[in-house]
Amino acid sequence: MQKLLPHSGKTKSAGICLCLVYIIRRSQTRSVWSSTPVHLIMDIKDVDLFFEDTPVQRSLGVSWNLASDTFTFQAIDDNKPFTRRGVLSTVNSLYDPCGFIAPVTIKGRLLLRELSMQAEDWDSPLPDDIKPEWIRWRNSLQNLQDLKIPRTYSSFPTSEVQSRELCIFADASVKAVAAGFVFGKTKLAPRPDLTVPRLELCAAVLAVEIADMVVEEIGLQFNSIQFYTDSKVVLGYIHNRTKRFYVYVNNRIQRILQSSTPSQWNYVPSDVNPADHGSRSVSADCLSSTTWLTGPDFLLKSPTLNALLQEDYDLVDLEVDPEIRPQVISCLTEVPNQFLTPERFERFSSLSKLIRTIARLSHISQSFSHSTNKPRCSGWHLCSNSPTNEELEKARIVILKSVQNVAYPEELSDIKAGCNLSPKSSILKLHPILDDKGLLRVGGHIAQAGFEKEECNPVIIPGKHHIATLLVRHYHQAVKHQGRHFTEGAIRAAGYWLMSAKRCIGSLLNKCVTCRKLRRPTELQQMADLPAERLQVAPPFTYVGVDVFGPWQVVSRRTRGGCSNSKRWAVIFSCMCTRAVHIEVVETLSSSVFINALRRFFAIRGPAKQIRSDCGTNFIGAVQELKMKKETSGSDLQKYLQQHACTWIFNPPHASHMGGAWERMVGIARRILDCMLLERKSLYLTHDVLVTLMAEVSAIINARPLVPVSSDPEVPLILTPAILLTQKTCSIPPPLGEFTDNDLFKAEWKRVQNLAETFWTRWRREYLTTLQSRQKWQDKKPCLKEGDIVLMKDSQAERNQWPMAVIAKTLPSKDGLVRKVELKYIREGMQKNFVRPISEVVLLYSS
């Protein structure tokens, strides 16, 4: 009735009654009429309109209580079987066209879908594990009888308002999507499961569909329509104007923008979003207390507060969002030259790869011209067939022509025009000519020799171009990394005339890694300054160099059948200052035997401040047992070290040249001993005889001149280490005459002091000057750097089997030059570090 006659508080009931009587009599039908308020019906009760007395009307399952003007719901209380058919009947018994109880019914629909996936037949019993939850929800439907929903939205007529605004809320969860407020609707989330942003986008689409339906059916003109969602991802999609989306998101965004504008979409927190109840379900007894029916409180406040919620929304997680299409940039390449430029040739390191690449590109270009005989080769494709010899030859010609066009443009233009070349041309003496393929070749006057064109007229190649490098590298590998002469001959035989060939080939062969592996010498550096201990005035054997040499076979005991032999070695102690030596014989190379020899040396010659040696196992073992490390503090030394206060310095492994001061003494001792053994007539050598011979060897070495023997008669004294060791000299015989003991004792200290002063004076003046100049390794070389790739020398393996290593750390000397490096070597998956002198490595590639 109110749809025919608008309700007004000032309308007279008499006039309405007259209109009702007229309409009913004109219709000539028996109709059931009802209206609110009730006093309107009471005013026309005397008119025979066949009026029903019941205060409750039902339409499409919705009950309308006329007395309270509210909508109510009646749930059927019958225990239907727990089957797929029974559950479906119970869920569909609740007809809710306006979505008043959608948060309650969505729970039943979720249970129905879950149960339907587990049942095969409509009347077969469902699983018992979900039955308690189903019974709990079915029984809760009886609470809907207490739910009363007012039919009108406001107590005053809508015709008297100044502005009408329609608000639609949207929300989604992994279970369902919901939207509405004036009119509510929920849907189950589709299967398979979608992402939450996609579900929120589906809820936004549902919101605009509800808005279109409400605007069409309600018959009122709205001043504005506002949409609310709690997903900032969806708001970013709607407000986006710069990025493109994939099909799923793009189609739904277009549907949203078809019925709304980005300015109509607002953000609402989840805790005040009414649609949140529809997407997550609410029990029947709690529905009346939610905002699903009443809406959030901020709608009742001033419009200025609602305007504060509107803002611009950017895309969330722009870089990782899978729904956003990646940005594609299309570039247009314009080629100014009509021939191929050789700049890209520099990206290739092999001539054969470059030719095959150009051949495949030429094949692709012919595929577009439809001139190829292969029907399957058309357009851009990766041809499975290898390039033919004809295609490779065409590619070679294309490469050579592009290089010559860049290197000799003036010469080509002069030859084509029939003019003479410029006197400044670099190929003037070659008398260049053009062949039928447009290649620049060497001319001359031997064309009638009957040779092949490649031999008589080779192609001219600029020596500084990258193609020249590729040619040299190719033919250098073809001759198995032989020298420049072999490589140049192979290039000329192939029909190429390389400009400045010797310089180009020589520079490339000097950088060839394979040639360095096969023939490059080990690294050298300028000889370092002599250590301070070799240049200081100090008592003999204060600074000592130690080494072991031998062995010799000696007779240990005699037997009936012959004799039993054993080995003996010698330990030589060389004084770094006076160049004197002391030799001890040892039976084995063990650390304990060497310690005993060291103790004998200290007992005879006195303690030493510093000992130098190589990295022999017996030396290292002795140092470890005696704790004679340079870095060790005094509190850690044993009683032995506290008494002698000696330090030990080791040279790097495989660096015998760093111990040349004592290695030369070893060589001299070997030569003297070999002569002594040759002069002996006996074939048997005993331990006692060997010790005696070593003592004589020491005496001979210590008696050697340190400086060239002078021919000056005023300097008869020869400077030898024995002068300082024995305080004796054989050059001046004792004077004639008789002397008493008092005279001898009185003058003895003067004689000793005179000999010592004479030795050190001549040592400074004559011997040190001989050490001034470097005998070899005089030039400074480039230092090795960290990251350089080197070849590590191995004396026990062939050169082509030497391992490769990387310099992990450089160990510069005091003058800043690198003479020792630490190498990182990986073998069988295990990393090892070695310290080596530069004389044991070959540089392959500099970092």
Summary of the structure (lengths in Angstrom):
residues: 847
radius of gyration: 54.5
end to end distance: 95.9
largest distance: 183.4
contacts: 2285
relative contact order: 0.04
helix: 43%
strand: 16%
